[in-house]
């Protein structure tokens, strides 16, 4: 899945003046008019203009250095010089070893005129920052890369599910006690399908909370952003419900990178 929203990936150097653009999706070119060859290697500052409030950037950087992804509103300029107000969502891209060498930023155009836009920056109530692995590679045809395999912990969890199910059509929920699931508990979520056919997280593991930037316990999936991610998660839950079987479901978010 390729995001319809502009995406940039930069380095995560401590000094923001040293960060350079390493990746820009096609939506970025459509929004700004800057082709890839004029974008890669640039500082994101090349989107700024005479009325861009640099104080917002400084405040944003100060908050970002606390380790929490966030959003802020800023005036940007297209290649033709025309301004537009956008909400920037910024988050670290986390490698498998937990190190962040890159940043991902999504630029969503605001519907209000810039004079009505809320000043400064603030984390929206239902915003879910993303940390996803590097390196980046697009798969425009949506195909699953052949190199993507399962994970030993996923395999062990599947083996446990099959063992507990035994010859029954489905295992009982009460069979999965905390003692049995302690090994995976930080990485698990428990979801409930309501009478209105909405999916609600009843439990959200601590490791997942670190990844998404907040505890989603009690949240309904269809209230969360970005929609292109959570709509796919909803489809996966629906497939599990329909099949009554575990589903290995890699997800491609925003930049086309598949990850589990």
Secondary structure as UniProt FT lines:
FT   STRAND          6..11
FT   HELIX           16..18
FT   STRAND          21..24
FT   HELIX           26..32
FT   HELIX           36..38
FT   TURN            39..41
FT   HELIX           44..47
FT   TURN            50..51
FT   HELIX           54..64
FT   TURN            65..67
FT   STRAND          70..77
FT   TURN            79..80
FT   STRAND          83..94
FT   TURN            96..97
FT   STRAND          100..109
FT   HELIX           114..116
FT   TURN            125..126
FT   TURN            140..141
FT   TURN            146..147
FT   HELIX           152..165
FT   TURN            166..167
FT   HELIX           173..175
FT   HELIX           178..181
FT   TURN            182..184
FT   HELIX           185..187
FT   STRAND          189..193
FT   TURN            195..196
FT   STRAND          199..204
FT   HELIX           206..212
FT   TURN            217..218
FT   HELIX           221..223
FT   HELIX           227..243
FT   STRAND          251..253
FT   STRAND          257..259
//
